[in-house]
Amino acid sequence: MSTASAVGILAGGGPLPGRVAEAAAAAGRPVFILGFEGFAEPEVIGPWPHEYVRLGAAGRMLSLLRQHNCTDLVLIGPIRRPSLRNLCPDAEGARILARLGRALFAGDDGLLAALVRILGEEGFRIRGAHEFLTQAVAQPGVLGRVQPDAQAQADIQRGITVVQALGRLDIGQGCVVQNGVVLAVEAMEGTDRMLARAGECRQPGEGGVLVKMLKPGQEKRADMPTIGPVTVQNAHAAGLRGIAFEAAHTLLTDTQGCIEAANRLGVFLLAFNPDDYATQGIGLPEPLK
């Protein structure tokens, strides 16, 4: 086993844990992956040194991370938050649950922020996936050939206001707006299922826009918004015209694949800076009182 400082990856589903591993290894860092049972995908973490762990087995997690000399940790990949009844914590897990206290009931953002704090107190440095996946984070601008028109820009502005309001309540990171009408908002079901609902609610006229962004004050080292080629395909299937996502704060699982899918399907991809929209002529709608 290497004595060099390693990057520990706490892996949920999807391809990004493997991408972080590749980037860390390319930077000369040893990698060890803890795959959460029922979420991490064998074909993604299989090529790397790894172990599977239950979400509640905090003692085993910490022991394995220390055995593999992990100093930096990355939390990446979606997981479903379990109920306390199903968590079945080990002794160390029970101790950490006690330290979490009210954060257990403070919503996802409060819980993730508390977990980041506790892991830091245990001696680990928590790193954001975007620190390794620099090519997966877009700067402001349009990706691909399709451009949003004035109506799409107005829907994006409306979507920014809606997601910011939802985010303050720790509800979700996305919504779909069509001609000023909010067709769907994202909660715990995730983006793909929200898109399916938006397709069912589609109104006559030009298609809507998916807007994805960080919640206000969100702990981005644990749960940045993510889109991939499947998101583009599902947006098109729901009749949407495009996807707008927060620049520098959204991970693209496959940037080139997203662009190719968007070009093929006639869907725009726009990375935006929320502050820029407040200064444009259309103006943000007033927040709901």
HUZI-V823909 format. One line per field, one symbol per residue. ss: DSSP state (H for helix, E for strand, - for the rest). phi: phi as a letter, one per 20 degrees, with the letter a starting at -180 (. if undefined). psi: psi as a letter, one per 30 degrees, with the letter a starting at -180 (. if undefined). A space follows every 50 residues. Layout:
# HUZI-V823909
ss->???
phi->???
psi->???
This chain:
# HUZI-V823909
ss->-----EEEEEE----HHHHHHHHHHH---EEEEEEE-----HHHH----E EEE----HHHHHHHHHH--EEEEEEE-------HHHH---HHHHHHHHHH HHHHH-HHHHHHHHHHHHHHH---EEE-HHHH-HHHE---EEE------H HHHHHHHHHHHHHHHHHH-----EEEEE--EEEEE-----HHHHHHHHHH --------EEEE------------EEE-HHHHHHHHH----EEEEE---E EE--HHHHHHHHHHH--EEEEE-HHHH------------
phi->.feffdeededeenefgfffgfffffendfccddefgncfegfeegfdgb becfgeefffgfffffgelfddccebofcefffffeflffffffffgfff lffgdenffffffffgfffffeoededfgffeeffedeegqedneedfef ffffffffffffffffffeleadbbccclneeeacecffnffffffffff dgefogfecedcaffgmffffcbfgccbgffffffffeneeacdcffmcc edfbgfffffffffemdeccecdgffffdeffnfffffe
psi->kkflklkkjjkbllfeeeeeeeeeefggklkkkjkkkfekkefefeflkl lkllefieeeeeeeeeeghkekkkjkkklkklleefeikaeeeeeeeefe bfffggleeeeeeeeeeeeefgglkkkkeffehefgjklklkkafkkkae eeeeeeeeeeeeeeeeefghelgllkkjhfkjeklkbffleeeeeeeeef gkllaklakkkklkkkgkjfffikkklaeeeeeeeefgglflkklkkfgk kjfjeeeeeeeeeefhkljkkljeeefffleekklkkk.
